[in-house]
Amino acid sequence: MQDHQTGGCLCGKVRFTTTGPLREVIFCHCSQCRRQSGLYFAATSVSADCLALEGAGNITWFAASGFAKRGFCGTCGSILFWKPNDEPRYAILAGAFDHPETLHPGHHICTEGRPEFYQINDGLPQYLGDGPGVTTAAG
């Protein structure tokens, strides 16, 4: 996986560059991710000191829980980030990258919250709650 990635929101008012290694993409099926995105989150993660933001003033942060906040473009509504309060990292939505084809899938978490109208059949590991090395508000 490349150590330098760029991305941003739909309208272009928020842009980001990552300069460090990215975690594999984790697919979260919790009720908060479902309600915000319409289905589930697919996000990688990077250390806060490896993320440069342009247009940070256009990001609206929503404290979805006492555990983390969710960042989206205040103009176009694109979901961009999930930021735990007590960790120096940002989860970044895979679809926000300019070249998401360079990302690699990891596993599914919080599958207990998955609606029954779809199945997970990609062969990746699945966890009912938090997965290895991942803590969420749902966990």
Protein Blocks (a to p, Z undefined) as FASTA:
>chain_A
ZZbdcdddfkopaccddfbdcddddddfbfklmmmnopaacdddddfklcccehklmpcc
ddfbfkbccdddfklopafbdcdfkbccddddfklpmblmlpccfbdehklmpcfkbccf
ehpacdfbdcehiacfkZZ
